[in-house]
């Protein structure tokens, strides 16, 4: 009788390799449409439908770690920059403003496909 290999346990399939797989959940660290990181606690993503920018803030989730929560949902670049300054994600003269200004005037999945970090 031939010994069949044992399938991996859950603990063997999680970790670095599992975290590197792009996620479709906007709250995840590895969400596939992250456009600009605004350290230490903010980032800009493209919404799931590809028609809005989302300014997110990292939040604590008790003993379960952290997650990302949307704090603004602008459709235009002007709205995104305004929300980023008001929420103090960036300030006037911040080099990250140049990255934001490089985004299209309106959130658009087709225009941003090569821009998103993979």
C-alpha positions in Angstrom: 0.0 0.0 0.0 1.4 3.4 -1.0 1.5 6.2 1.6 -0.3 9.3 0.4 1.0 12.7 1.3 -0.8 14.5 4.1 -2.3 17.8 3.1 -0.8 20.9 4.8 -2.4 22.2 8.0 -3.9 25.6 8.2 -0.9 26.9 10.1 1.4 25.7 7.2 -0.6 27.6 4.5 -0.7 31.0 6.2 2.1 33.5 6.8 4.3 35.4 4.4 3.2 33.6 1.3 -0.5 33.9 2.1 -0.1 37.6 3.0 1.6 38.3 -0.3 -1.5 37.3 -2.3 -3.4 40.4 -3.3 -6.8 40.7 -1.6 -10.1 42.0 -2.9 -11.1 43.3 0.6 -10.5 47.0 1.0 -9.8 46.6 4.8 -6.8 44.3 4.2 -3.1 45.4 4.2 -2.6 43.6 0.9 -5.6 45.1 -0.9 -4.7 44.9 -4.6 -5.6 48.6 -5.5 -3.4 50.6 -3.1 -2.4 53.7 -5.0 -0.5 55.8 -2.5 0.8 55.0 1.0 0.7 58.0 3.4 2.7 56.9 6.4 2.3 56.4 9.2 -1.5 55.7 9.3 -3.1 56.6 6.0 -3.3 55.3 2.4 -5.3 55.9 -0.8 -6.9 53.1 -2.6 -9.2 52.7 -5.5 -12.7 51.5 -4.6 -13.8 48.0 -5.4 -15.9 49.2 -8.3 -13.1 51.4 -9.7 -15.1 54.6 -9.6 -13.9 56.3 -6.4 -10.8 57.1 -4.4 -10.9 56.0 -0.8 -8.8 57.7 1.9 -8.2 55.1 4.6 -6.9 55.2 8.1 -5.3 52.3 9.9 -7.3 51.3 13.0 -6.7 48.9 15.9 -8.9 45.9 16.1 -8.2 44.9 19.7 -6.2 41.7 20.0 -6.7 40.8 16.4 -4.3 43.4 15.0 -5.2 46.3 12.6 -7.5 46.9 9.7 -8.1 49.8 7.3 -11.2 52.0 7.6 -12.4 54.4 4.9 -12.7 58.0 6.1 -13.4 59.8 2.8 -14.8 58.6 -0.5 -14.0 61.4 -3.1 -14.6 60.9 -6.8 -12.2 63.5 -7.9 -8.5 64.3 -7.3 -9.3 67.7 -5.9 -11.7 66.1 -3.3 -9.0 63.5 -2.5 -6.3 66.2 -1.9 -8.7 68.3 0.2 -9.7 65.3 2.3 -6.1 64.2 2.8 -5.1 67.7 4.0 -8.2 68.1 6.3 -7.6 64.6 7.9 -3.9 65.5 8.3 -2.8 62.5 6.2 -0.6 65.0 4.3 0.4 68.6 4.8 1.2 71.5 2.5 4.7 70.9 1.0 4.6 67.1 1.8 6.4 65.1 -1.0 3.4 62.7 -1.0 1.3 65.5 -2.5 3.3 65.0 -5.7 2.2 61.3 -5.7 -1.4 62.3 -5.2 -1.2 64.9 -7.9 0.0 62.2 -10.4 -3.3 60.4 -10.1 -6.0 61.0 -12.7 -8.5 63.8 -12.1 -11.3 61.3 -11.7 -11.1 57.8 -10.1 -11.0 55.3 -13.0 -10.0 51.7 -12.9 -8.7 51.6 -16.5 -6.6 54.6 -16.1 -5.0 53.4 -12.9 -4.3 49.7 -13.6 -0.5 50.2 -14.2 -0.3 52.6 -11.2 -1.5 50.4 -8.4 1.1 48.7 -6.3 1.1 44.9 -6.7 
